[in-house]
Amino acid sequence: MSSAVAMTSAGEVPPAGWLRAPEAAVLADIFAEDVQVAVWDRPSPVGQDVVALACEQRLAVKSWLEISQLEQGILRILSDEQYAAMRDDLFLLADMMACLFGVAGVGLRVTALRQPMCPRFHVDRIPVRLLCTYGGQGSQWLPATHVHSQLLLPGSDQGSLYPQAGVEQIGAGQVALFKGETWRDNPGAGVVHRSPPMSPGQQRLLVTLDI
């Protein structure tokens, strides 16, 4: 069993397969067989002024970053000095991914959103994904106990197939690792998640890192 301690609000019982802690070391617990979601609980290192700027500019970045040239790669795609704090954090997160998983590169996506990007619950067909929402609502996910056998079928009425109270959500600034479908020995058990609903005028700045 993982050494990290699951943390929730007072009186709440954490969902199975989920760990959250204020130390970055909790992310290493994703290697535990019984952990599907590991969350580093921290405030957002990026100010709301940067979130607003990114949304105004409709920032959309998709790039493969070689770890050996990480700093140069991030500077190349986010050269505006107003994004300095975000660059620093992306360097930290990408370097952590490389150290955790022993990879030479990571796939980066930075997206400023004014509407949900993936509003339906789905699974990622990758080994693992890091998600961090710098501003706005974080990604939502369902514990395995709330995933109906019909939920992911194309055209299914998802809203009637899960309890609304069972939806978990990542907070702004928190860093989460979600196991995907192709994580070793994990077929059929990838984390079921979606983009959060958004009201008119809301903004969201999302970062994902894939291996």
Secondary structure, 3 states (H helix, E strand, C coil): CCCCCCCCCCCCCCCCCEEEECCHHHHHHHHCCCCCEEEECCCCCCCHHHHHHHHHCCCEEEEEEEHHHHHHHHHHHCCCHHHHHHHHHHHHHHHHHHHHHCCCEEEEEEEEECCCCCCCCECCCCCEEEEEEEECCCCEEECHHHCCCCCCCCCCCHHHCCCHHHCEECCCCCEEEEECCCCCCCCCCCCEEECCCCCCCCCEEEEEEEC
